[in-house]
Amino acid sequence: MSPLKFLSPNPADPSKPLFIFLPGMDGNGRLLRPQIEGLTPWFDIRCLALGPQDANEWKPLARQVSQLIAQELLVSPTDRKRAVYLCGESFGGCLAMQLLVLSPHLFDRVILVNPASSFRRLPWMQLGPLITRQLPNLAYRYSAKGIIPFLIEPSRVSRRDRVALESAMESVPAKTAAWRMSLLSQFEVERLPLERMTHPVLLIAGGNDRLLPSQRETKSLLARFPNAQLVLLPRSGHACLLETETNLKKILTQEGFLPA
């Protein structure tokens, strides 16, 4: 089983708050690339990379990520508590909520981008794991390309990042994709005690998400988190962090979410 690990796009800087990015179904964290430059002056960034053979259930997966974050905090300056920002996109948004409930003491602020917590309630999505599990890897790679129009509006994403998205999706074996979809099928956000989480939470929703009803889902989560705010990106799709017009640093600034 491949271990979980953090990718660091820049040299470590323990003087800055930690920014933990939990990726979508691709599981490699590299698709945060368009946002790295804007976030770098403010944060010490870590992107979670899930091994393709990882077959953990939600709780063991969250425990392992919690341990990774705790290890990162061991190198923090000893004279003050280091702030930790948790950011989860799509699949990573579900993992972020599971992680927040498991280890609320680790985090200062939470950012959820088009979290996939509605997956279980969509009957047609339940077919995904069943079909994908039967596909050879080559057939799955071709089928994965067919999902891309549901993930992005091509005119809003640079050619370089479209290619990166295709490459990221093709790198996931069919059995791995099926397993991650099965996890989403089992994810019951209704059972998580989100009402007890008093952290500042920023919800970001793509108003033109063709994959999941993210606008409706984030409004539902807004009603459950005691200290949450919602940003709607009217023209954005599901993988909105890849879009040239989406500037996460600017959104954090406007919503008062950047470190002091």
Beta strands, then each sheet from edge to edge (+ up, - down):
strand 1: 5-7
strand 2: 18-22
strand 3: 44-49
strand 4: 84-89
strand 5: 109-113
strand 6: 201-206
strand 7: 228-233
sheet 1: 1+ 3- 2- 4- 5- 6- 7-
end
